[in-house]
Amino acid sequence: MNAQDALRLQQLEDSQAARVCISDYMRLCDQLDSPDTVQAIGALFTADACWEGLGEPYATRLGKHQGREAIVTMMANYVRQPAHFALNAHFLCSEALGHKPDGELRGRWLMLQTSEFTAGGAHLNAAEICVTFVREANGMAMRHFTTRNLFSRPVDRWHAADELPVPDKKENVQENQT
């Protein structure tokens, strides 16, 4: 394998490792329920990482946290009894990954977050997530994570008792027989 092929292979492997890293981060944020979860989130960041909310309301409400320990402390604030989130689900889409000559990898995603709070209420948020990844001994880690609000709004609730509409099996059988 020549040097160019080796570089391309490394970039492909780094891209996949970055996808796994951001996916693990979102999954862990969806189950922020223990100090172990918070430590697992911290392990996804470099020791000198920066996590920051950009623009309003995120700059003010979420702030900027410099260093893995500061990120862990911020995440630990969500672990409480009763839990902060009764339901939390992050959805990522519109991925764009790009490699820099120095080995840094930058990713951008649009994120939709659906949250229901134990204290009451539910929220729908959309944000732009931008992450700089670097390769470390145990894989790709996040060095700089930013989230910028695109829209945010309260919603009534996520789980409704309404019946879920599905096709009637008898009607479907009759249509297929004609």
ABEGO torsion letter per residue (X at the ends): XBAAAAAAAAAAAAAAAAAAAAAAAAAAAAABABAAAAAAAAAABBAABBBBBBEOAAAAAAEBBBEAAAAAAAAAAABBOBBABABBBBBBBGBBBBBBAAGBBBBBBBBBBBBBBAAEEBBBBBBBBBBBBBBBAAEBBBABBBBBBABBBBBABABBABBBBBBBAAAAAAAAAX
